[in-house]
Amino acid sequence: MKLIVLFLLFSAIAAFALRDDFLGLNSPYFGSTASSTTQATSSKQETASIANSSHDTKKIASQNLTTSTLPVTHIQTPKHVRAIYMSSWVAGTPSIRNKLVDLIDTTELNAVVIDVKDNTGVITWEGRARDLDAFIQELHAKNIYVIARIAVFQDPAYVAKHPNEAVRSKKTGDIWKDRKGVPWVDTGSQNMWKYIDDLSKQSYARGFDEINLDYIRFPTDGNLQDMLFPISGIRANDKPAVVGEFYRYITNSLRKEGIPVSGDVFGIITTSNADVPVLGQDFHVALETFDYVAPMVYPSHYAPGTFGFTNPAANPRAVIRESLGGAIAIADEVARSTGTSTSSIRAKIRPWYQDFDMGATYTKEMVRAQIDEGESLGITSWMLWDPANTYTKGALKP
């Protein structure tokens, strides 16, 4: 029992670090940099291409990625996805993961999001969950939809192998690191794009039903003034353009193979454009490109005063009403501008909800309030995040 408790504690600490910046934007809360502007970058533009890259991305793929030797099947995306997140550590520990499978079996849940590559750069099936293929088969036998979570541009393992593609420090010329001491890949690296494309396709070949991409942005914390982008160059002055180019590249490539793909974005961008130039994430573009978009609308992650609340975390229903209301308004704008039906664009919205204690002790009523408020707005697909993977069963319907 003590070992399990210690394991869950370690998993929680690791997962808090592995959520997309978890707190983000140079602050313990979203939206604290409302006056942020795009950081200056080098005027030297060194745009890399896959054709003349300094390393062979196919070689990277062959070294790191393998396909399943078991028969592979896939489940069609449910009309209403209701998922929980499972860390790679838990996925590799049957005694713990089985409890989450039972939770899915006995509640309204029908899907699970499993780390394939977290932001350490470690590939799950290479050590943390060596029986992953068999586990996916087990989930499919229970008609559980399986989503592969891939952290993209925060990848220390990739940086260690390819330092020439890392964000650099203007002052020292060394590899730049965020406030947690973690390096980042230049978002404009097309070699990294290809690596993520390969990894996504390998994940699907193993049996994952959908690809979920996280950390699909520029760095947002640490000394942002000191960042130098060796590949993006002056293009980093327009971060949304660079990020949007990646969105189009990866979604076009995976769509050709019939692979569903979703993208995680900061929740603040559904109601404010102030941080878009720093993040590079634009909710309009995300809805135009991804099959599904997952705004991380955790109430604890909004700054005091947001939506008129001293402590947004203590008001989950109202925060979800405001944040998803903004998401729906943007979805309708995208529908009009693209000539697409409003219902089809709104159906792309699949938020991450909070099931962890931060800013307030989250009761079953507070977790459920997020789900119910979203559904009252017509948002019927959602995912729950808890870094410890200990979800509140009482918040879920049978």
PLY file of the C-alpha trace (Angstrom):
ply
format ascii 1.0
element vertex 398
property float x
property float y
property float z
element edge 397
property int vertex1
property int vertex2
end_header
0.00 0.00 0.00
2.80 2.41 0.89
4.43 1.72 -2.49
1.18 2.52 -4.31
0.76 5.77 -2.37
4.34 6.79 -3.19
3.80 5.83 -6.84
0.66 7.95 -7.10
2.43 10.87 -5.42
5.29 10.63 -7.91
2.84 10.33 -10.79
0.99 13.42 -9.60
4.16 15.49 -9.35
5.28 14.32 -12.78
1.90 14.93 -14.40
1.61 18.43 -12.95
4.88 19.14 -14.74
3.70 17.39 -17.89
0.44 19.26 -18.45
0.97 21.94 -21.10
2.92 24.31 -18.86
0.17 23.63 -16.30
0.27 27.23 -15.11
1.70 29.02 -18.09
2.20 32.54 -19.32
4.92 33.54 -16.87
2.50 33.45 -13.97
0.77 31.08 -11.59
-2.40 31.81 -13.53
-3.66 32.26 -17.07
-4.30 35.73 -18.33
-1.84 37.60 -16.13
0.08 38.93 -19.11
-2.78 40.80 -20.72
-0.38 43.49 -21.87
2.12 41.02 -23.31
3.55 41.75 -26.71
5.50 39.58 -29.09
9.11 39.24 -28.02
11.92 40.48 -30.26
13.81 37.84 -32.18
16.91 37.62 -34.30
16.74 39.25 -37.72
18.71 36.36 -39.13
16.29 33.96 -40.77
17.45 30.39 -41.12
14.35 28.60 -42.28
14.98 24.88 -42.29
13.27 22.44 -44.60
12.93 18.70 -44.45
14.73 18.38 -47.78
17.97 20.03 -46.61
17.77 19.23 -42.91
20.91 18.81 -40.83
19.74 15.39 -39.67
17.62 12.59 -41.01
14.17 12.57 -39.41
13.49 9.15 -40.89
16.47 7.86 -38.96
15.05 9.39 -35.79
11.77 7.64 -36.42
13.39 4.29 -37.06
15.43 4.57 -33.88
12.57 5.59 -31.61
9.41 4.16 -33.11
8.21 0.62 -33.63
4.90 -0.84 -34.68
2.72 -3.32 -32.86
3.12 -7.03 -33.53
-0.46 -7.64 -32.38
-3.55 -7.39 -34.61
-4.62 -3.75 -34.77
-8.20 -2.50 -34.71
-9.70 0.97 -34.32
-12.87 2.39 -32.82
-14.78 5.15 -34.56
-14.82 8.45 -32.69
-17.89 8.47 -30.40
-20.41 11.25 -31.00
-19.93 12.27 -27.38
-16.39 11.68 -26.10
-16.10 11.52 -22.29
-12.53 10.82 -21.34
-10.03 10.77 -18.51
-6.27 11.27 -18.72
-3.90 8.42 -17.86
-0.17 9.07 -17.41
2.41 6.78 -18.99
3.47 5.64 -15.52
-0.04 4.51 -14.65
-0.55 2.98 -18.10
2.48 0.79 -17.40
1.23 -0.39 -14.01
-1.66 -2.87 -14.34
-2.54 -2.83 -10.64
-3.31 0.89 -10.87
-4.54 1.28 -14.42
-7.12 -1.47 -13.90
-8.91 0.77 -11.40
-9.26 3.46 -14.07
-10.51 0.91 -16.60
-13.12 -0.15 -14.04
-14.08 3.51 -13.58
-14.67 3.83 -17.32
-16.61 0.55 -17.37
-18.97 1.59 -14.59
-19.66 5.24 -15.48
-20.59 7.41 -18.45
-16.93 7.55 -19.50
-16.09 6.00 -22.87
-12.55 7.11 -23.65
-9.05 7.48 -22.21
-6.15 9.78 -23.12
-2.78 8.05 -22.64
0.67 9.65 -22.88
2.69 8.46 -25.87
5.32 11.18 -25.49
5.19 13.50 -22.52
7.28 16.64 -22.35
10.38 14.74 -21.23
10.52 13.35 -24.76
10.29 9.75 -23.51
8.28 7.38 -25.71
5.90 5.42 -23.50
6.23 2.04 -25.17
10.02 2.12 -24.90
10.06 1.52 -21.18
7.20 2.90 -19.13
4.50 0.69 -20.62
6.01 -2.19 -22.52
2.68 -4.02 -22.74
0.94 -0.98 -24.22
-0.20 -2.80 -27.36
-1.94 -5.50 -25.33
-3.47 -2.84 -23.09
-4.93 -1.03 -26.11
-6.45 -4.32 -27.26
-7.97 -4.78 -23.81
-9.49 -1.30 -23.95
-10.88 -1.88 -27.43
-12.46 -5.14 -26.28
-14.40 -3.00 -23.81
-15.30 -0.53 -26.59
-13.15 2.20 -25.01
-11.87 4.88 -27.40
-8.10 5.32 -26.97
-6.42 8.70 -27.56
-2.64 9.17 -27.82
-1.37 12.33 -26.12
1.84 13.72 -27.63
3.64 16.72 -26.16
5.24 18.54 -29.07
7.65 21.47 -28.74
8.80 20.96 -25.16
11.07 17.95 -25.63
14.43 17.85 -23.77
15.32 14.48 -25.29
15.01 15.87 -28.81
16.97 18.99 -27.87
19.79 16.83 -26.46
20.13 15.07 -29.81
19.57 18.15 -31.97
20.68 21.27 -30.07
20.81 23.27 -33.30
16.99 23.22 -33.33
16.55 24.48 -29.78
15.47 27.94 -28.66
18.67 29.84 -27.79
19.66 32.52 -25.30
20.49 35.89 -26.85
22.83 36.71 -23.99
24.91 33.55 -23.89
24.20 31.71 -27.13
23.50 28.61 -25.03
20.26 26.66 -25.07
17.50 28.77 -23.55
15.44 27.26 -20.72
12.12 28.19 -19.18
11.56 28.95 -15.49
11.57 25.22 -14.71
14.90 24.76 -16.46
13.36 22.94 -19.42
14.56 23.55 -23.01
12.26 23.97 -26.00
12.45 23.09 -29.67
12.05 26.06 -32.00
8.39 25.91 -33.03
9.37 26.57 -36.63
11.47 23.39 -36.89
10.06 21.40 -39.77
12.26 18.48 -38.72
10.35 18.38 -35.46
7.09 18.62 -37.37
8.10 15.54 -39.36
9.09 13.70 -36.20
5.69 14.40 -34.64
4.00 13.32 -37.86
5.93 10.03 -37.84
5.24 9.43 -34.16
1.53 10.15 -34.65
1.29 7.66 -37.50
3.19 5.03 -35.53
0.81 5.55 -32.60
-2.18 5.01 -34.87
-0.50 1.91 -36.31
-0.29 0.53 -32.76
-4.01 0.90 -32.27
-4.55 4.39 -30.87
-7.76 5.78 -32.32
-6.90 9.48 -32.23
-3.89 11.75 -31.80
-4.04 14.55 -29.22
-1.28 17.16 -29.49
-0.19 19.26 -26.51
2.48 21.97 -26.15
1.67 23.18 -29.65
2.90 26.73 -29.09
5.85 28.93 -28.26
7.31 29.13 -24.72
5.37 31.38 -22.36
7.38 31.50 -19.14
10.95 32.33 -18.18
12.96 35.20 -19.64
11.03 35.62 -22.87
13.08 38.67 -23.84
16.16 36.44 -24.03
14.74 33.96 -26.53
16.39 33.53 -29.91
14.82 31.32 -32.56
17.52 29.87 -34.87
15.00 28.38 -37.30
11.94 30.60 -37.09
14.15 33.71 -37.14
12.17 36.87 -37.83
9.11 34.73 -38.56
8.80 34.39 -34.77
7.67 38.03 -34.75
4.38 36.57 -35.97
4.04 33.54 -33.73
0.43 32.73 -34.67
1.54 32.40 -38.30
4.27 29.89 -37.39
2.00 27.88 -35.10
-0.80 28.00 -37.67
1.58 26.63 -40.30
2.32 23.67 -38.04
-1.41 23.13 -37.43
-2.04 22.95 -41.15
0.96 20.70 -41.80
0.11 18.10 -39.17
-3.65 18.02 -39.67
-3.36 17.78 -43.46
-0.85 14.93 -43.18
-2.83 12.91 -40.65
-6.16 13.56 -42.35
-4.80 12.00 -45.56
-4.30 8.79 -43.56
-7.75 8.98 -41.99
-6.31 9.67 -38.53
-8.42 11.91 -36.23
-6.37 14.64 -34.55
-7.13 17.04 -31.73
-5.15 19.95 -30.30
-4.88 21.30 -26.74
-4.92 25.09 -26.32
-4.83 27.52 -23.42
-8.31 28.28 -22.12
-7.69 32.03 -21.97
-7.73 32.35 -25.76
-11.47 31.65 -25.93
-12.21 35.00 -24.26
-9.13 37.16 -24.85
-6.73 37.82 -27.71
-4.13 39.51 -25.49
-1.89 36.46 -25.14
-2.26 35.12 -28.66
0.88 36.95 -29.92
2.94 35.30 -27.15
1.48 31.80 -27.33
0.98 31.67 -31.05
-2.31 29.85 -30.40
-5.37 31.27 -32.13
-8.68 29.56 -31.39
-10.05 30.47 -34.82
-7.17 28.73 -36.60
-7.34 25.73 -34.30
-11.02 25.24 -35.13
-10.31 25.65 -38.83
-7.62 22.95 -38.84
-8.05 20.31 -36.10
-10.82 17.74 -36.01
-11.32 18.57 -32.33
-10.00 21.40 -30.16
-9.49 21.03 -26.41
-9.35 24.33 -24.52
-7.90 23.79 -21.03
-10.55 25.73 -19.14
-9.50 24.76 -15.62
-11.10 27.36 -13.30
-7.98 27.37 -11.10
-5.93 28.65 -14.02
-7.66 31.98 -14.42
-6.20 35.02 -12.70
-7.97 36.57 -9.70
-10.54 39.03 -10.99
-11.20 37.12 -14.21
-14.92 37.08 -15.03
-15.43 39.19 -11.91
-14.35 36.52 -9.43
-11.69 37.00 -6.73
-11.11 33.24 -6.89
-12.27 31.75 -10.20
-11.41 28.25 -8.96
-14.24 28.48 -6.42
-16.76 29.22 -9.19
-16.42 26.38 -11.72
-19.88 26.65 -13.24
-19.56 30.37 -13.99
-16.03 30.02 -15.35
-17.13 27.27 -17.73
-20.13 29.37 -18.81
-17.87 32.30 -19.70
-14.98 30.36 -21.23
-17.07 28.00 -23.34
-19.44 30.82 -24.22
-16.44 32.53 -25.78
-15.42 29.32 -27.53
-18.89 28.94 -29.02
-18.90 32.55 -30.23
-15.59 31.97 -32.02
-16.90 28.70 -33.47
-19.83 30.57 -34.96
-17.45 33.14 -36.48
-15.43 30.32 -38.05
-18.62 28.71 -39.39
-19.65 31.95 -41.07
-16.21 32.67 -42.53
-15.74 29.15 -43.90
-19.30 28.53 -45.03
-19.53 25.53 -42.70
-22.51 24.60 -40.58
-22.50 26.05 -37.08
-23.26 22.67 -35.54
-20.25 20.97 -37.16
-17.79 23.61 -35.91
-19.29 23.69 -32.41
-18.99 19.91 -32.30
-15.21 20.30 -32.52
-15.06 21.85 -29.05
-13.97 19.23 -26.50
-12.76 20.96 -23.30
-10.48 19.72 -20.55
-12.19 20.08 -17.14
-10.62 20.24 -13.69
-10.70 17.24 -11.34
-7.86 18.23 -8.99
-7.43 20.53 -6.01
-5.95 23.90 -6.89
-7.39 27.19 -5.77
-10.14 25.21 -4.06
-10.84 21.70 -2.85
-12.73 20.15 -5.72
-15.81 18.26 -4.60
-17.91 15.97 -6.76
-20.40 18.83 -7.11
-17.71 21.19 -8.46
-16.45 18.65 -10.97
-19.99 17.88 -12.09
-20.86 21.57 -12.33
-18.32 21.95 -15.15
-19.76 19.04 -17.10
-23.35 20.14 -16.60
-22.66 23.75 -17.55
-20.87 22.67 -20.70
-23.74 20.39 -21.65
-26.24 23.18 -21.05
-24.32 25.11 -23.71
-24.40 22.16 -26.10
-20.83 20.98 -25.41
-21.36 17.27 -24.92
-17.78 16.00 -25.32
-15.23 16.60 -22.58
-12.11 15.26 -20.85
-11.14 15.25 -17.18
-7.61 16.05 -16.02
-6.20 14.92 -12.71
-2.40 14.66 -12.48
-2.68 11.94 -9.84
-5.12 9.97 -12.01
-7.48 9.65 -9.02
-10.80 10.75 -10.44
-13.99 11.66 -8.59
-16.38 8.83 -9.36
-19.21 10.58 -7.55
-19.11 13.35 -10.18
-19.86 10.89 -12.97
-23.15 9.36 -14.06
-23.45 5.56 -14.20
0 1
1 2
2 3
3 4
4 5
5 6
6 7
7 8
8 9
9 10
10 11
11 12
12 13
13 14
14 15
15 16
16 17
17 18
18 19
19 20
20 21
21 22
22 23
23 24
24 25
25 26
26 27
27 28
28 29
29 30
30 31
31 32
32 33
33 34
34 35
35 36
36 37
37 38
38 39
39 40
40 41
41 42
42 43
43 44
44 45
45 46
46 47
47 48
48 49
49 50
50 51
51 52
52 53
53 54
54 55
55 56
56 57
57 58
58 59
59 60
60 61
61 62
62 63
63 64
64 65
65 66
66 67
67 68
68 69
69 70
70 71
71 72
72 73
73 74
74 75
75 76
76 77
77 78
78 79
79 80
80 81
81 82
82 83
83 84
84 85
85 86
86 87
87 88
88 89
89 90
90 91
91 92
92 93
93 94
94 95
95 96
96 97
97 98
98 99
99 100
100 101
101 102
102 103
103 104
104 105
105 106
106 107
107 108
108 109
109 110
110 111
111 112
112 113
113 114
114 115
115 116
116 117
117 118
118 119
119 120
120 121
121 122
122 123
123 124
124 125
125 126
126 127
127 128
128 129
129 130
130 131
131 132
132 133
133 134
134 135
135 136
136 137
137 138
138 139
139 140
140 141
141 142
142 143
143 144
144 145
145 146
146 147
147 148
148 149
149 150
150 151
151 152
152 153
153 154
154 155
155 156
156 157
157 158
158 159
159 160
160 161
161 162
162 163
163 164
164 165
165 166
166 167
167 168
168 169
169 170
170 171
171 172
172 173
173 174
174 175
175 176
176 177
177 178
178 179
179 180
180 181
181 182
182 183
183 184
184 185
185 186
186 187
187 188
188 189
189 190
190 191
191 192
192 193
193 194
194 195
195 196
196 197
197 198
198 199
199 200
200 201
201 202
202 203
203 204
204 205
205 206
206 207
207 208
208 209
209 210
210 211
211 212
212 213
213 214
214 215
215 216
216 217
217 218
218 219
219 220
220 221
221 222
222 223
223 224
224 225
225 226
226 227
227 228
228 229
229 230
230 231
231 232
232 233
233 234
234 235
235 236
236 237
237 238
238 239
239 240
240 241
241 242
242 243
243 244
244 245
245 246
246 247
247 248
248 249
249 250
250 251
251 252
252 253
253 254
254 255
255 256
256 257
257 258
258 259
259 260
260 261
261 262
262 263
263 264
264 265
265 266
266 267
267 268
268 269
269 270
270 271
271 272
272 273
273 274
274 275
275 276
276 277
277 278
278 279
279 280
280 281
281 282
282 283
283 284
284 285
285 286
286 287
287 288
288 289
289 290
290 291
291 292
292 293
293 294
294 295
295 296
296 297
297 298
298 299
299 300
300 301
301 302
302 303
303 304
304 305
305 306
306 307
307 308
308 309
309 310
310 311
311 312
312 313
313 314
314 315
315 316
316 317
317 318
318 319
319 320
320 321
321 322
322 323
323 324
324 325
325 326
326 327
327 328
328 329
329 330
330 331
331 332
332 333
333 334
334 335
335 336
336 337
337 338
338 339
339 340
340 341
341 342
342 343
343 344
344 345
345 346
346 347
347 348
348 349
349 350
350 351
351 352
352 353
353 354
354 355
355 356
356 357
357 358
358 359
359 360
360 361
361 362
362 363
363 364
364 365
365 366
366 367
367 368
368 369
369 370
370 371
371 372
372 373
373 374
374 375
375 376
376 377
377 378
378 379
379 380
380 381
381 382
382 383
383 384
384 385
385 386
386 387
387 388
388 389
389 390
390 391
391 392
392 393
393 394
394 395
395 396
396 397
